[in-house]
Amino acid sequence: MKQILKSVLVVGALVPFVANAEVNVTLHKDVEAVVVNGEELPITVMGKSQFSLENGTNQLVIRLSKLIATGSEYEKFKSDPLVVTFTSEDKEIMIEPTRQIMREAQVKDFKQSPSFTMTDQSGKTVSSQQNVLPQGPGFLRDYEKELARFNEKQGVVLGGAALTASAVANAAEASAPSNVQKTSEPTVIAPQKQVSIQPAQGVSPENSIILMQADFLRMNPETQKQFLQWAVKNVRS
């Protein structure tokens, strides 16, 4: 489980350099960001919908997160996370699902072929590479390590230049499909900060639960409340 102190550090990394950012990304209300340029977002920021990024190549891990009607009830659907890599400068970019998701049949269709559209302020499609992020071993997902392994296989290199993302405000909608492309040359992506990714270590499900409980007990009451709200939203049926 991710250490609680890391969430505080990431929040701090999301704020300082908004004035220098040139690419503003807005997510549709049903799209949720999980990782921005190699940094997994803490629970308190994950629900935000706008990010300010520097010009150049950026990488997001996003997923569809939506309440779906199942008879007389609603269930929370969260799609597999997609790695979205794109290069852009001085643009306002909007990201939304490629199709409307309202019913269970549409959920099944999206699961089989998940994708998102990216358009700029003039309505033109922003080219991107989109791939499902493979899940690593273990009881809990570690998106940073999963993304690091994915980038290593794809030849994507996290650069050393400083890059920040600011999560603010609410969602906006967009349209037009995006192209999924696979590049043969390594792509250099500047992370929000220098990240030292440790090799994944085997942790049994029992030990994972013990570690999770210990982290929970170290939280203050407000953070515990936020964590429980997040856990209820993400519980698997």
C-alpha positions in Angstrom: 0.0 0.0 0.0 1.2 3.5 -0.8 2.5 5.4 2.2 0.3 8.1 3.5 3.1 10.7 3.7 3.7 10.3 0.0 0.2 11.7 -0.7 1.1 14.9 1.1 4.3 15.2 -1.0 2.5 14.7 -4.2 -0.1 17.3 -3.4 2.7 19.8 -2.8 4.2 18.8 -6.2 0.9 19.5 -8.0 0.8 23.2 -7.1 3.9 25.4 -7.6 4.5 26.0 -11.3 1.0 26.5 -12.8 2.0 29.9 -14.1 4.6 28.3 -16.4 2.3 25.7 -17.7 1.1 25.8 -21.3 -1.1 22.8 -21.8 -4.3 22.7 -19.9 -6.2 19.4 -19.7 -9.8 19.1 -18.7 -11.5 15.7 -18.0 -15.1 14.9 -18.7 -17.1 14.3 -15.5 -17.0 10.5 -16.1 -13.2 10.4 -16.6 -10.8 10.1 -13.6 -7.1 10.6 -13.5 -5.0 8.1 -11.6 -1.4 9.0 -12.6 0.0 12.2 -14.0 3.5 12.0 -15.6 4.6 9.2 -13.4 3.1 10.4 -10.1 0.1 8.6 -8.7 -2.5 11.0 -7.4 -3.5 10.9 -3.8 -7.1 10.1 -2.9 -7.9 13.8 -2.2 -6.8 14.9 -5.7 -8.0 12.0 -7.8 -11.4 13.4 -8.2 -10.2 16.7 -9.7 -10.7 17.3 -13.4 -8.3 20.0 -14.6 -4.5 19.7 -14.9 -2.0 22.3 -16.1 1.1 20.8 -17.7 4.2 22.1 -19.4 4.5 22.0 -23.2 5.9 18.8 -24.7 5.2 15.2 -24.2 2.9 14.2 -21.2 1.5 11.0 -19.9 -1.7 10.4 -18.0 -3.3 7.2 -16.7 -7.0 7.7 -16.8 -10.2 5.5 -16.4 -13.9 5.8 -16.8 -15.7 6.2 -13.4 -19.4 6.3 -13.6 -22.6 5.1 -11.9 -24.5 2.6 -14.1 -28.2 1.7 -13.8 -28.7 -2.0 -13.1 -32.4 -2.5 -12.9 -33.7 -0.4 -10.0 -30.2 0.2 -8.6 -27.0 1.8 -9.5 -23.5 0.3 -9.5 -20.2 2.1 -9.7 -18.2 1.1 -12.8 -14.5 1.8 -13.1 -12.8 0.8 -16.3 -9.3 -0.6 -16.6 -6.9 2.3 -16.5 -5.5 3.5 -19.8 -2.1 5.0 -20.4 -2.5 8.1 -22.6 0.7 9.6 -24.0 0.6 12.7 -26.1 2.7 15.7 -27.3 1.2 19.1 -27.4 2.0 22.8 -26.9 -0.1 25.9 -26.0 -3.4 24.1 -26.1 -6.6 23.6 -24.1 -7.2 19.8 -24.3 -10.5 18.1 -23.4 -10.7 14.3 -22.7 -13.9 12.3 -22.8 -15.1 8.7 -23.5 -15.4 7.9 -27.1 -19.0 6.8 -26.6 -21.9 7.3 -24.1 -22.0 4.8 -21.3 -25.5 4.5 -19.7 -26.4 0.8 -19.6 -24.7 -2.5 -18.8 -24.5 -3.5 -22.4 -22.6 -0.3 -23.1 -20.2 -1.0 -20.2 -19.4 -4.4 -21.7 -18.7 -2.8 -25.0 -16.4 -0.2 -23.4 -14.5 -3.0 -21.5 -13.8 -4.7 -24.7 -12.5 -1.6 -26.5 -11.8 1.2 -24.0 -10.7 4.6 -25.5 -11.0 8.3 -25.0 -11.1 11.3 -27.3 -8.8 14.2 -27.0 -9.6 17.5 -28.7 -8.1 21.0 -28.5 -9.9 24.4 -28.2 -10.5 24.5 -31.9 -12.2 21.1 -32.0 -9.2 19.3 -33.7 -8.2 15.9 -32.6 -5.1 15.6 -30.5 -3.1 12.5 -31.5 -2.3 10.2 -28.6 -1.1 6.7 -27.9 -3.6 4.8 -25.7 -2.9 1.4 -24.0 -4.5 -0.5 -21.2 -2.2 -0.5 -18.1 -1.4 -4.1 -17.3 -2.0 -5.1 -13.6 1.1 -6.2 -11.7 1.2 -8.9 -9.0 -0.1 -8.3 -5.5 -3.4 -7.7 -3.7 -3.4 -4.0 -4.2 -2.5 -2.1 -7.4 0.6 0.0 -7.4 0.0 2.2 -10.5 3.4 3.9 -10.4 5.3 0.6 -10.5 2.9 -0.8 -13.1 3.4 2.3 -15.2 7.2 2.1 -14.8 7.2 -1.5 -16.0 4.9 -0.6 -18.9 7.1 2.4 -20.0 10.2 0.2 -19.8 8.7 -2.3 -22.2 7.3 0.4 -24.5 10.6 2.3 -24.6 9.2 5.4 -22.9 11.8 7.2 -20.7 10.9 9.5 -17.8 13.2 12.5 -18.2 14.8 14.6 -15.5 13.3 18.0 -16.3 10.8 19.4 -13.8 7.2 19.2 -14.8 4.2 19.9 -12.6 0.5 19.2 -12.8 -2.1 21.3 -11.0 -5.5 19.6 -10.2 -8.2 22.3 -9.9 -11.9 23.0 -10.6 -14.5 20.9 -12.3 -15.0 18.9 -15.5 -15.8 20.0 -19.1 -16.9 17.9 -22.1 -15.2 17.3 -25.4 -15.7 15.4 -28.6 -14.0 13.8 -31.7 -12.0 10.5 -31.7 -8.3 10.2 -31.1 -5.7 8.1 -32.9 -4.0 5.3 -31.2 -0.4 5.1 -32.3 2.6 3.1 -31.2 6.0 4.8 -31.6 9.1 2.8 -32.3 11.5 5.4 -30.9 11.8 6.0 -27.2 9.6 8.9 -25.9 11.1 11.1 -23.2 8.6 12.4 -20.7 9.4 14.9 -18.0 7.9 13.9 -14.6 6.5 16.2 -12.0 9.5 15.6 -9.8 12.4 13.2 -9.5 11.0 9.8 -8.7 12.9 6.9 -7.4 11.0 3.8 -8.2 12.0 0.8 -6.0 11.7 -2.7 -7.4 8.5 -4.5 -6.6 8.7 -6.8 -3.6 6.5 -9.8 -3.0 3.9 -9.1 -0.3 1.4 -11.7 0.7 -2.3 -10.8 0.8 -2.3 -11.2 4.5 0.7 -8.9 5.0 -0.9 -6.4 2.6 -3.9 -6.2 4.8 -1.8 -5.7 7.9 0.2 -2.9 6.2 -3.1 -1.3 5.1 -4.5 -1.4 8.6 -1.3 0.1 10.0 -1.4 3.0 7.5 -5.1 3.6 8.3 -4.5 3.8 12.0 -1.8 6.4 11.4 -4.2 8.7 9.5 -5.9 11.6 11.2 -9.8 11.4 11.5 -10.4 13.6 8.4 -8.0 11.5 6.3 -9.6 8.3 7.5 -13.0 9.6 6.5 -11.7 10.5 3.0 -10.1 7.1 2.7 -13.3 5.3 3.6 -15.3 7.3 1.1 -12.8 6.4 -1.6 -12.8 2.7 -0.5 -16.6 2.5 -0.7 -16.5 4.0 -4.2 -13.9 1.5 -5.4 -15.1 -1.7 -3.8 -15.3 -4.6 -6.2 -18.5 -6.5 -6.5 
